[in-house]
Amino acid sequence: MQNQYHIDYLQKLINKNVKIYSVVVFSDRCELKNIRRKSDSKTYLIYRNELRKTINDIQNEMIDNFLTYKQIDEIYNMLYKYSQASELTKQKHIVNVSKQFF
């Protein structure tokens, strides 16, 4: 749920017709219980050993919809400031997002 919140926020922030895929990767030793492995066409809950295949599947699906280098740079520059949060800010965010879902 937290990841979906992040994806939704990214989609609003970018405000482009950019298809965002959510790939959550777990250790191969992890045991997923009661989790739908693929909840929709853009969300993947996978094990580490499935990562290469999943990326290939996504690339094949979007073969004609790649971003240009300029678009990638624009998105990177827009999002960079959000990656510079302090540990305290990150912890507050986790608590706030968790309150929305529980």
C-alpha positions as a LaTeX table, in Angstrom:
\begin{tabular}{lrrr}
\hline
Residue & $x$ (\AA) & $y$ (\AA) & $z$ (\AA) \\
\hline
Met1 & 0.00 & 0.00 & 0.00 \\
Gln2 & 2.83 & 2.36 & 0.80 \\
Asn3 & 4.43 & 1.66 & $-2.55$ \\
Gln4 & 1.13 & 2.35 & $-4.35$ \\
Tyr5 & 0.94 & 5.70 & $-2.56$ \\
His6 & 4.42 & 6.51 & $-3.90$ \\
Ile7 & 3.50 & 5.44 & $-7.44$ \\
Asp8 & 0.33 & 7.56 & $-7.38$ \\
Tyr9 & 2.27 & 10.56 & $-6.12$ \\
Leu10 & 4.96 & 10.11 & $-8.79$ \\
Gln11 & 2.30 & 9.93 & $-11.49$ \\
Lys12 & 0.75 & 13.20 & $-10.30$ \\
Leu13 & 4.14 & 14.88 & $-9.93$ \\
Ile14 & 5.43 & 13.92 & $-13.35$ \\
Asn15 & 2.08 & 14.82 & $-14.92$ \\
Lys16 & 2.93 & 13.17 & $-18.21$ \\
Asn17 & 1.65 & 10.21 & $-20.10$ \\
Val18 & 4.39 & 8.10 & $-18.60$ \\
Lys19 & 3.46 & 4.57 & $-17.62$ \\
Ile20 & 5.01 & 3.79 & $-14.26$ \\
Tyr21 & 5.68 & 0.21 & $-13.27$ \\
Ser22 & 5.96 & $-0.81$ & $-9.66$ \\
Val23 & 8.40 & $-3.65$ & $-9.08$ \\
Val24 & 8.85 & $-4.78$ & $-5.48$ \\
Val25 & 11.65 & $-7.31$ & $-5.16$ \\
Phe26 & 12.01 & $-9.72$ & $-2.25$ \\
Ser27 & 14.89 & $-11.96$ & $-1.29$ \\
Asp28 & 14.71 & $-15.47$ & $-2.69$ \\
Arg29 & 14.67 & $-16.69$ & 0.92 \\
Cys30 & 11.56 & $-14.68$ & 1.71 \\
Glu31 & 8.23 & $-16.51$ & 1.82 \\
Leu32 & 5.30 & $-14.46$ & 0.52 \\
Lys33 & 2.04 & $-15.41$ & 2.18 \\
Asn34 & $-1.43$ & $-14.23$ & 1.23 \\
Ile35 & $-0.11$ & $-11.73$ & $-1.29$ \\
Arg36 & $-1.31$ & $-11.53$ & $-4.84$ \\
Arg37 & 1.87 & $-11.74$ & $-6.84$ \\
Lys38 & 0.62 & $-9.52$ & $-9.66$ \\
Ser39 & $-2.22$ & $-7.26$ & $-8.60$ \\
Asp40 & $-2.53$ & $-5.31$ & $-11.83$ \\
Ser41 & $-0.74$ & $-4.84$ & $-15.12$ \\
Lys42 & 1.78 & $-2.38$ & $-13.66$ \\
Thr43 & 2.54 & $-3.87$ & $-10.25$ \\
Tyr44 & 4.89 & $-6.79$ & $-9.70$ \\
Leu45 & 5.74 & $-8.49$ & $-6.42$ \\
Ile46 & 8.62 & $-10.78$ & $-7.29$ \\
Tyr47 & 11.58 & $-12.68$ & $-5.98$ \\
Arg48 & 15.08 & $-11.54$ & $-6.84$ \\
Asn49 & 15.63 & $-14.43$ & $-9.22$ \\
Glu50 & 12.62 & $-13.20$ & $-11.27$ \\
Leu51 & 13.94 & $-9.68$ & $-11.77$ \\
Arg52 & 15.64 & $-10.12$ & $-15.17$ \\
Lys53 & 12.57 & $-11.82$ & $-16.68$ \\
Thr54 & 10.24 & $-9.18$ & $-15.23$ \\
Ile55 & 12.30 & $-6.33$ & $-16.67$ \\
Asn56 & 12.37 & $-8.08$ & $-20.05$ \\
Asp57 & 8.58 & $-8.55$ & $-19.92$ \\
Ile58 & 8.08 & $-4.86$ & $-19.15$ \\
Gln59 & 10.45 & $-3.81$ & $-21.94$ \\
Asn60 & 8.62 & $-6.04$ & $-24.42$ \\
Glu61 & 5.28 & $-4.57$ & $-23.40$ \\
Met62 & 6.41 & $-1.00$ & $-23.92$ \\
Ile63 & 8.55 & $-1.53$ & $-27.00$ \\
Asp64 & 7.15 & 1.54 & $-28.78$ \\
Asn65 & 6.77 & 3.79 & $-25.73$ \\
Phe66 & 10.30 & 4.54 & $-24.58$ \\
Leu67 & 11.17 & 7.92 & $-23.15$ \\
Thr68 & 13.73 & 10.09 & $-24.88$ \\
Tyr69 & 16.97 & 10.91 & $-23.09$ \\
Lys70 & 15.71 & 14.48 & $-22.72$ \\
Gln71 & 12.48 & 13.28 & $-21.05$ \\
Ile72 & 14.48 & 11.05 & $-18.70$ \\
Asp73 & 16.74 & 13.97 & $-17.75$ \\
Glu74 & 13.72 & 16.21 & $-17.11$ \\
Ile75 & 12.09 & 13.63 & $-14.86$ \\
Tyr76 & 15.37 & 12.95 & $-13.06$ \\
Asn77 & 15.93 & 16.66 & $-12.40$ \\
Met78 & 12.36 & 17.03 & $-11.15$ \\
Leu79 & 12.66 & 14.08 & $-8.77$ \\
Tyr80 & 16.24 & 14.53 & $-7.56$ \\
Lys81 & 15.33 & 16.90 & $-4.73$ \\
Tyr82 & 12.98 & 14.27 & $-3.30$ \\
Ser83 & 15.85 & 11.81 & $-2.93$ \\
Gln84 & 17.77 & 14.17 & $-0.64$ \\
Ala85 & 15.60 & 13.78 & 2.47 \\
Ser86 & 17.15 & 13.40 & 5.91 \\
Glu87 & 16.64 & 10.21 & 7.91 \\
Leu88 & 14.26 & 12.07 & 10.23 \\
Thr89 & 12.13 & 13.19 & 7.29 \\
Lys90 & 12.06 & 9.64 & 5.91 \\
Gln91 & 10.90 & 8.25 & 9.26 \\
Lys92 & 8.16 & 10.89 & 9.53 \\
His93 & 7.00 & 9.98 & 6.04 \\
Ile94 & 6.80 & 6.29 & 6.89 \\
Val95 & 4.72 & 7.06 & 9.97 \\
Asn96 & 2.39 & 9.40 & 8.05 \\
Val97 & 1.85 & 6.96 & 5.18 \\
Ser98 & 1.26 & 4.11 & 7.63 \\
Lys99 & $-1.45$ & 6.15 & 9.40 \\
Gln100 & $-3.34$ & 6.43 & 6.12 \\
Phe101 & $-3.59$ & 2.68 & 5.75 \\
Phe102 & $-4.00$ & 1.43 & 9.32 \\
\hline
\end{tabular}
